[in-house]
Amino acid sequence: MNSLILPTSPWSFSNVIERHEFSLDSGLLLQDQKFVFSLEVLAEATENFQDNKKLGEGGFGEVYKGKTKDGNEIAVKKLSAKSAQGKKEFMNEVKLMANIQHRNLARLLGCCVEGNERLLVYEYFPNKSLDTFLFDSEKCRELDWQKRYNIIIGIARGLLYLHEDSQLRIIHRDIKANNILLDHKLNPKIADFGLARLFPGDETHVHTTIAGTFGYMAPEYAMQGQLSVKVDVYSFGVVLLEIISGRKKNNFYLPYVMQNLVLWAWKLFKAGNALNLVDSKASDVTEEQVLRCIHVGLLCVQANATLRPVMSNVIMMLSGKIDELPNPSKPVFINNSESHASNSKSMSGLGIEDNESATTSQISGSATSSSSGIHSVNETSVTVVEAR
């Protein structure tokens, strides 16, 4: 296969998967001309996976930019050949992405299985991921308030589709800024479904192994492995606050009371200074809309999962179709070390301590864009074998 042929319908790839069997042990795959790429073609498209073609690297592999002979640009995700988890991620992503299509979801174009190699082929996004704009001191200026608001709404619509409107009910489990891709118009596309989980339609929650990224995990999931659609809602709330503030979920180069974004947003909200959370580099801010978004974000990160809104209500609240919003309760933030604490630990004691003695000047302080400080590298997704 020397060219990229796009599918004619969202169900075409699904039919291919149903007709053919993947054998991860033998590495054999019966090929279909529309959706299966040979390793030779993908190596040629990416100049043999040269470093200068690398777009990024995640927990299970690397992503490269490629160009087929007929000029189509593609993104090739090359999973680690030695990772058993990478093989599981590959199969999971192919099966799920074969059955879904939405304007706010990244589109899977095909795959490759040869020997130990597992590769996924996606449409290419020249603007890369949200974090490359949001946390860059110069590029963040391109995200005026309207663009940020449109990104927030787009992510919410993508999640609504996964949770309620698609043929399958899917929980993503790894919503974060670097898993949100941006097209040429800065429209958001949810990507990386390697950790996604099909969810029974008649269940409110299930208990499962823990997989995701620390800091974006809901407390009931990080501590007890309790999974529901409200886990994605929590992660969405964290990303929403990052988009508004231009700050990562934590920044240990800031004063202690400001280091944790979720709890800092809560303190500003309670003190009546929520607007100070807004990134100073975001232009043309609409105050009423920003305040509503912050309010909704805090509703999404509430410690009690039952109090978090479902995504259909999130969209109605963000768009102003629900006038009166409930008061959010205190959020909780889970980091790496805290995720291994005893299950008996009180939820109210999780996360960075709520320093109620913080001074008025600290609470009213303006948010500093994370682009002005020193950053850590992007977090990679992790899996804890046993939920505790």
DANORBEL-V250538 format. One record per pair of residues at least 6 apart in sequence whose ideal C-beta (glycine too) atoms are under 8 Angstrom apart, sorted by the first residue. I is the first residue (numbers start at 1). J is the second residue. D is the distance in Angstrom with one decimal. If there is no record, write none. Layout:
[[I	J	D] [I	J	D]]
This chain:
[[1	31	7.8] [1	33	6.1] [1	36	7.1] [1	37	6.0] [1	38	5.9] [1	41	5.8] [2	41	6.3] [2	68	7.3] [2	69	5.2] [2	70	7.8] [3	68	5.6] [3	69	6.0] [3	70	4.3] [3	72	7.3] [4	68	4.7] [4	70	6.9] [4	72	4.2] [4	74	6.4] [4	109	6.5] [4	110	7.7] [4	121	7.9] [5	33	7.1] [5	34	5.1] [6	109	6.9] [7	13	5.7] [7	34	6.4] [7	35	7.1] [7	109	7.7] [10	100	7.6] [10	101	3.7] [11	99	7.7] [12	34	6.8] [12	35	7.5] [13	35	5.5] [13	97	7.6] [13	98	4.5] [13	108	6.9] [13	110	7.8] [14	98	4.2] [14	99	5.2] [16	32	4.7] [16	34	7.2] [16	35	5.1] [16	36	7.8] [16	98	7.6] [17	94	6.6] [17	95	6.5] [17	98	4.9] [19	30	8.0] [19	32	7.7] [20	29	6.9] [20	30	4.3] [20	32	6.9] [21	30	7.2] [22	29	5.9] [22	91	6.5] [22	94	7.6] [22	113	6.3] [23	29	7.3] [24	87	5.1] [24	91	7.0] [24	113	7.7] [24	118	7.9] [27	113	6.1] [27	114	6.3] [27	115	4.8] [27	116	6.5] [27	117	7.8] [28	113	7.5] [29	36	6.5] [29	113	4.1] [29	114	7.8] [31	38	7.9] [34	110	7.6] [35	109	7.5] [35	110	4.4] [35	111	7.0] [36	110	6.1] [36	111	6.5] [36	112	6.7] [37	110	5.2] [37	111	7.1] [37	112	4.6] [37	119	7.2] [37	121	5.7] [38	112	6.7] [38	114	7.1] [39	112	5.6] [39	114	4.3] [39	115	7.9] [39	117	5.6] [39	119	7.3] [41	68	7.3] [42	66	6.5] [42	76	5.4] [42	112	5.8] [42	119	5.8] [42	121	7.1] [43	49	6.6] [44	69	7.9] [45	66	3.4] [45	67	5.7] [45	68	5.4] [45	74	6.5] [45	76	7.0] [46	53	4.9] [46	64	4.4] [46	65	7.0] [46	66	4.3] [46	76	5.7] [47	53	5.8] [49	62	7.7] [49	64	5.5] [49	76	7.9] [49	78	6.4] [50	64	7.9] [53	64	4.6] [53	65	5.1] [53	66	7.1] [54	62	5.9] [54	63	7.1] [54	64	5.6] [54	65	7.9] [55	63	4.6] [55	64	6.3] [55	65	5.4] [55	75	6.3] [55	128	6.4] [56	62	7.4] [56	63	5.0] [56	128	7.3] [56	129	7.1] [56	178	7.3] [56	378	7.8] [57	63	7.1] [58	178	7.9] [58	192	6.6] [58	380	5.9] [58	381	6.7] [59	380	3.7] [59	381	4.0] [59	382	6.7] [60	79	5.5] [60	80	6.1] [60	83	6.1] [60	85	6.3] [60	86	4.4] [60	89	4.8] [60	194	5.9] [60	381	7.4] [61	77	5.9] [61	78	5.2] [61	79	4.0] [61	80	5.1] [61	83	7.7] [61	86	6.0] [62	77	7.6] [62	78	5.3] [63	75	5.7] [63	76	6.9] [63	77	5.0] [63	78	7.5] [64	75	7.3] [64	76	4.8] [64	78	6.5] [65	73	6.9] [65	74	7.7] [65	75	6.3] [65	76	7.8] [65	124	6.3] [66	73	7.2] [66	74	4.7] [66	75	7.2] [66	76	5.0] [66	121	7.9] [66	124	7.7] [67	73	5.4] [67	74	7.2] [68	74	6.5] [73	124	4.0] [73	126	8.0] [74	109	6.6] [74	121	5.4] [74	122	6.8] [74	123	7.0] [74	124	5.4] [75	121	7.4] [75	122	4.5] [75	123	7.0] [75	124	4.7] [75	125	7.1] [76	119	5.7] [76	120	7.4] [76	121	5.7] [76	122	7.8] [77	119	6.5] [77	120	4.3] [77	121	7.7] [77	122	6.8] [78	117	7.4] [78	118	7.8] [78	119	5.3] [79	86	4.0] [79	87	7.2] [79	89	6.6] [79	90	5.3] [79	118	4.3] [79	119	7.0] [79	120	7.5] [80	86	4.5] [81	116	4.1] [81	117	6.1] [81	118	7.5] [82	116	7.8] [85	383	6.3] [86	118	6.5] [87	118	6.2] [89	194	3.3] [89	195	7.1] [90	111	7.6] [90	118	4.2] [90	120	6.8] [90	194	7.4] [92	193	6.9] [92	194	5.8] [92	195	7.5] [92	196	6.5] [93	108	7.2] [93	120	6.1] [93	192	7.8] [93	193	4.7] [93	194	5.0] [93	196	7.4] [94	108	7.3] [94	111	5.6] [94	120	7.1] [96	168	7.0] [96	170	6.2] [96	193	5.1] [96	196	5.3] [96	198	7.3] [97	108	3.9] [97	193	5.7] [98	108	7.3] [99	166	7.3] [99	167	5.7] [99	168	5.4] [100	161	7.4] [100	162	7.2] [100	166	5.0] [100	167	7.4] [100	168	6.7] [100	170	7.0] [101	107	6.9] [102	157	7.6] [102	158	6.0] [102	161	4.4] [102	166	7.4] [103	154	8.0] [103	157	7.8] [103	187	7.4] [104	154	4.7] [104	155	6.8] [104	157	5.2] [104	158	3.3] [104	161	7.2] [104	187	7.3] [104	188	5.9] [104	189	6.0] [104	190	6.2] [105	158	5.4] [105	161	7.1] [105	162	7.7] [105	189	6.1] [105	190	5.2] [105	191	7.8] [106	122	5.6] [106	123	6.9] [106	125	7.6] [106	181	5.5] [106	189	4.4] [106	190	6.6] [106	191	3.8] [106	192	7.9] [107	122	6.6] [107	123	4.9] [107	189	7.8] [108	120	6.4] [108	121	7.3] [108	122	5.9] [109	121	4.7] [109	122	6.1] [109	123	6.2] [110	120	7.9] [110	121	4.4] [111	118	7.8] [111	119	6.5] [111	120	5.4] [111	121	6.4] [112	118	7.5] [112	119	4.1] [112	120	8.0] [112	121	7.2] [113	119	7.9] [122	191	7.3] [125	181	4.4] [125	182	6.1] [125	183	5.5] [125	184	7.9] [125	189	6.8] [126	183	7.9] [126	184	5.9] [127	133	7.2] [127	181	7.7] [127	182	3.9] [127	183	6.7] [127	184	6.7] [127	186	6.3] [128	181	7.0] [128	182	6.9] [129	177	6.8] [129	178	4.7] [129	179	7.1] [129	180	6.1] [129	181	5.5] [129	182	6.9] [129	191	7.8] [130	151	6.8] [130	177	4.5] [130	178	7.1] [130	180	4.1] [130	181	7.6] [130	182	6.1] [130	188	6.7] [130	239	7.9] [130	243	7.5] [131	176	7.9] [131	177	3.9] [131	178	4.4] [131	180	8.0] [131	378	6.3] [132	139	6.8] [132	178	7.9] [133	139	4.7] [133	140	6.0] [133	142	6.4] [133	143	5.6] [133	182	6.9] [133	186	7.9] [134	140	5.9] [134	143	6.8] [134	177	5.8] [134	242	6.4] [134	243	6.5] [134	246	6.0] [135	177	7.5] [135	246	7.3] [135	248	6.2] [135	370	5.3] [135	371	5.6] [135	375	6.2] [136	371	5.7] [137	369	7.4] [137	371	3.8] [137	372	6.4] [138	371	8.0] [140	246	5.5] [140	279	6.8] [140	281	5.2] [140	282	7.8] [140	369	6.4] [140	371	5.5] [141	281	5.2] [141	283	7.6] [142	186	7.8] [143	151	7.6] [143	186	7.6] [143	243	7.9] [143	282	6.5] [144	282	6.3] [144	283	4.5] [144	284	4.9] [145	282	5.2] [145	283	6.8] [145	284	5.2] [145	285	4.5] [145	286	6.1] [145	289	7.5] [145	290	6.9] [146	284	6.5] [146	286	8.0] [147	186	5.5] [148	243	5.1] [148	244	6.9] [148	282	6.3] [149	286	7.9] [149	289	6.3] [149	293	7.0] [150	186	7.4] [150	187	7.3] [151	180	7.4] [151	182	7.6] [151	186	6.8] [151	187	7.9] [151	188	4.8] [151	243	6.1] [152	240	5.6] [152	243	5.8] [152	293	6.3] [152	318	6.7] [153	315	7.1] [153	318	6.1] [153	319	7.3] [154	187	5.8] [154	188	4.0] [155	175	7.5] [155	180	6.1] [155	188	5.2] [155	190	6.6] [155	236	6.4] [155	239	6.7] [155	240	8.0] [156	236	6.7] [156	311	5.9] [156	314	5.4] [156	315	5.1] [156	318	6.4] [157	315	6.6] [158	188	7.1] [158	189	7.4] [158	190	4.4] [159	172	7.1] [159	175	7.2] [159	190	7.2] [159	232	5.6] [159	233	7.7] [159	236	6.1] [159	311	4.8] [160	311	4.1] [160	312	5.8] [160	314	7.8] [160	315	6.1] [162	169	7.7] [162	170	4.4] [162	171	7.4] [162	172	6.2] [162	190	7.7] [162	196	7.9] [162	232	7.5] [163	169	6.6] [163	170	7.4] [163	171	7.4] [163	229	4.7] [163	232	7.0] [163	310	7.1] [163	311	5.4] [164	310	7.6] [164	311	7.0] [164	312	6.3] [168	198	5.8] [169	198	6.8] [169	199	4.6] [169	200	7.5] [169	201	5.4] [170	193	7.7] [170	196	5.4] [170	197	7.1] [170	198	6.2] [170	199	6.7] [171	196	6.6] [171	197	5.0] [171	199	5.2] [171	227	6.3] [171	228	7.5] [171	229	6.0] [171	231	6.2] [171	232	5.7] [172	179	8.0] [172	190	6.6] [172	193	6.8] [172	195	7.4] [172	196	5.2] [172	232	5.4] [172	235	7.7] [173	195	4.5] [173	196	6.1] [173	197	5.9] [173	211	5.9] [173	212	5.1] [173	227	7.5] [173	231	6.6] [173	232	7.2] [174	192	6.2] [174	194	7.7] [174	195	4.7] [174	196	7.8] [174	211	7.5] [174	212	5.0] [174	213	5.9] [174	216	7.4] [174	235	7.6] [174	381	5.2] [175	190	7.1] [175	216	6.5] [175	232	5.7] [175	235	3.8] [175	236	5.7] [175	239	6.1] [176	213	5.4] [176	216	5.0] [176	235	6.7] [176	238	7.8] [176	239	6.4] [176	379	7.2] [177	239	5.8] [177	242	5.8] [177	243	7.9] [178	378	4.9] [179	190	6.8] [179	191	5.4] [179	192	4.5] [180	188	5.0] [180	189	7.1] [180	190	6.3] [180	191	7.1] [180	239	7.2] [181	188	7.2] [181	189	4.5] [181	190	8.0] [181	191	4.9] [182	188	6.2] [182	189	7.3] [183	189	6.5] [192	381	7.9] [194	381	7.5] [195	211	4.7] [195	212	6.3] [195	381	5.9] [195	383	7.6] [197	208	6.9] [197	227	6.7] [199	206	7.2] [199	227	7.6] [199	228	7.8] [199	229	7.1] [200	206	7.1] [204	228	6.1] [205	226	5.4] [205	227	6.1] [205	228	3.8] [205	230	8.0] [205	305	7.9] [206	226	7.8] [206	227	5.4] [206	228	7.6] [207	224	7.2] [207	225	5.0] [207	226	5.8] [207	227	7.1] [207	387	6.4] [208	225	5.5] [208	227	5.0] [208	387	6.6] [209	225	6.4] [209	383	6.6] [209	384	6.5] [209	385	6.3] [209	386	6.6] [209	387	5.5] [210	217	7.5] [210	221	6.7] [210	222	6.5] [210	225	5.4] [210	339	7.3] [210	383	7.0] [210	384	4.1] [210	387	5.1] [211	381	6.8] [211	382	7.1] [211	383	4.2] [211	384	7.3] [212	221	7.4] [212	222	7.9] [212	231	7.9] [212	235	7.7] [212	381	6.2] [212	382	7.2] [213	379	4.9] [213	380	7.3] [213	381	5.3] [213	382	6.9] [214	222	7.3] [214	334	6.8] [214	335	5.6] [214	336	4.6] [214	339	6.3] [214	379	6.9] [214	382	6.8] [215	238	7.0] [215	249	4.5] [215	250	6.3] [215	333	7.1] [215	334	7.2] [215	335	6.0] [215	379	6.9] [216	234	7.6] [216	235	4.3] [216	238	5.2] [216	239	7.4] [216	249	6.9] [217	231	7.3] [217	234	7.4] [217	235	7.3] [217	334	5.4] [217	339	7.2] [218	230	6.5] [218	231	4.6] [218	233	7.8] [218	234	3.6] [218	235	7.3] [218	305	6.4] [218	334	7.8] [219	234	8.0] [219	303	5.8] [219	332	4.6] [219	334	5.3] [219	347	5.7] [219	350	5.6] [219	351	7.9] [220	226	4.4] [220	231	7.9] [220	305	5.3] [220	347	7.9] [221	227	5.8] [221	231	4.7] [221	234	7.9] [222	334	4.1] [222	338	7.6] [222	339	4.5] [223	334	7.0] [223	339	6.7] [223	341	6.9] [223	343	6.1] [223	345	7.4] [223	347	7.9] [223	350	7.3] [223	388	7.3] [224	343	5.8] [224	387	6.5] [224	388	7.5] [225	387	2.4] [225	388	7.4] [226	305	7.6] [228	305	6.4] [229	310	6.6] [229	311	7.4] [230	305	4.2] [230	306	7.7] [230	308	4.8] [230	310	7.9] [231	305	7.8] [232	311	7.7] [233	300	5.1] [233	308	4.8] [233	309	6.9] [233	310	7.1] [233	311	6.6] [233	314	7.0] [234	300	6.2] [234	301	5.6] [234	305	7.6] [234	308	6.5] [236	300	5.7] [236	311	7.6] [236	314	7.3] [237	262	7.8] [237	296	7.8] [237	297	4.8] [237	298	7.2] [237	299	7.4] [237	300	2.8] [237	301	3.9] [237	308	7.7] [238	249	5.5] [238	261	7.4] [238	262	6.3] [238	301	6.2] [240	293	6.4] [240	296	7.1] [240	297	4.1] [240	300	6.8] [241	249	7.9] [241	261	5.6] [241	262	6.5] [241	265	5.1] [241	277	7.3] [241	294	7.3] [241	297	4.8] [241	298	8.0] [241	301	7.6] [242	248	6.4] [242	249	6.3] [242	261	6.7] [244	277	6.0] [244	278	5.9] [244	279	6.9] [244	282	7.9] [244	290	6.6] [244	293	6.1] [244	294	6.2] [244	297	7.1] [245	261	6.4] [245	265	7.3] [245	277	5.1] [245	278	6.8] [245	279	5.6] [245	367	4.7] [245	369	7.4] [245	370	7.8] [246	279	3.2] [246	280	8.0] [246	281	6.3] [246	282	6.9] [246	367	7.5] [246	369	3.9] [246	370	6.1] [246	371	6.4] [247	261	5.4] [247	279	7.5] [247	367	6.1] [247	368	7.2] [247	369	6.4] [247	370	4.1] [248	261	7.0] [248	370	4.8] [248	375	6.9] [248	376	7.9] [249	260	7.6] [249	261	4.9] [249	262	6.9] [249	333	7.7] [250	259	5.8] [250	260	5.5] [250	261	6.5] [250	333	7.9] [250	335	7.2] [251	258	7.6] [251	259	5.9] [251	261	7.5] [251	370	5.5] [251	373	5.9] [252	259	5.5] [253	373	4.5] [253	374	5.5] [254	368	6.6] [254	373	7.0] [255	362	6.9] [255	365	7.9] [256	355	7.3] [257	264	7.1] [257	267	7.2] [257	355	5.6] [257	358	4.6] [257	362	4.9] [257	363	7.7] [258	264	5.0] [258	362	7.5] [258	365	6.8] [258	367	7.7] [258	368	7.8] [259	352	6.7] [260	333	5.2] [260	351	6.8] [260	352	4.4] [262	301	5.3] [262	331	5.0] [262	333	4.7] [262	351	7.7] [263	331	6.6] [263	333	5.9] [263	351	6.5] [263	352	5.8] [263	354	6.5] [264	277	7.5] [264	367	7.5] [265	274	7.4] [265	277	5.4] [265	294	6.5] [265	297	6.9] [265	298	6.3] [266	298	6.1] [266	328	7.6] [266	330	6.3] [266	331	5.4] [267	358	6.8] [267	363	5.4] [268	274	5.1] [268	276	5.6] [268	277	5.3] [268	363	6.6] [268	364	7.7] [268	367	7.9] [269	294	6.4] [269	295	7.3] [269	298	5.9] [269	328	7.4] [271	360	7.6] [271	363	4.3] [271	364	6.4] [273	363	6.4] [273	364	4.7] [274	290	8.0] [274	291	5.8] [274	294	4.8] [274	295	7.7] [275	287	6.3] [275	290	6.6] [275	291	6.8] [276	364	6.4] [276	365	6.5] [276	366	4.5] [276	367	6.0] [277	294	6.1] [277	367	4.8] [278	285	5.9] [278	290	5.8] [278	367	6.7] [279	367	6.7] [279	369	5.0] [280	366	6.7] [280	367	7.6] [280	368	7.7] [280	369	6.3] [281	369	5.6] [281	371	7.5] [292	317	7.2] [292	318	6.8] [292	320	6.8] [292	325	7.3] [293	318	6.3] [295	317	7.9] [295	325	5.2] [295	328	6.9] [296	309	7.7] [296	314	6.1] [296	317	4.9] [296	318	5.6] [296	325	7.0] [298	328	3.9] [298	331	6.5] [299	307	7.5] [299	308	6.5] [299	309	5.7] [299	314	8.0] [299	317	7.5] [299	325	6.9] [299	326	6.8] [299	328	4.8] [300	308	5.6] [300	309	6.9] [300	314	6.7] [301	308	7.7] [301	331	4.2] [301	332	7.9] [302	308	5.4] [302	328	5.8] [302	329	5.0] [302	330	7.7] [302	331	5.9] [303	329	6.7] [303	330	6.4] [303	331	6.1] [303	332	4.1] [303	347	5.1] [303	348	7.2] [303	350	7.7] [304	329	6.4] [304	347	7.9] [307	326	8.0] [307	329	6.1] [309	317	6.7] [313	322	7.0] [316	322	4.9] [317	325	5.9] [330	348	7.5] [330	354	7.0] [331	351	7.9] [332	347	5.9] [332	348	7.6] [332	350	4.6] [332	351	4.9] [333	350	7.3] [333	351	3.6] [333	352	6.2] [334	350	6.1] [334	351	6.3] [335	351	7.3] [338	350	5.8] [338	351	6.7] [339	384	7.3] [340	388	6.7] [341	350	7.5] [343	388	6.4]]
